[in-house]
């Protein structure tokens, strides 16, 4: 399905498509894409040092 002049970035034409990860919308002019699926990266990933010990998280203010 095509959505003409619906791109939020460049006002170009959007194409709706899907792959094994889910549905997505892709702009034909600028390459903008929007996906329905959530990110596969977990929200919290502990940092591990080279020695295998968890690193301290430093919050800068």
Secondary structure, 3 states (H helix, E strand, C coil): CEECCCCCCCCCCEEEEEECCEEEEEECCCCCEEECCCCCCCCCCCCECCCCCECCCCCCC
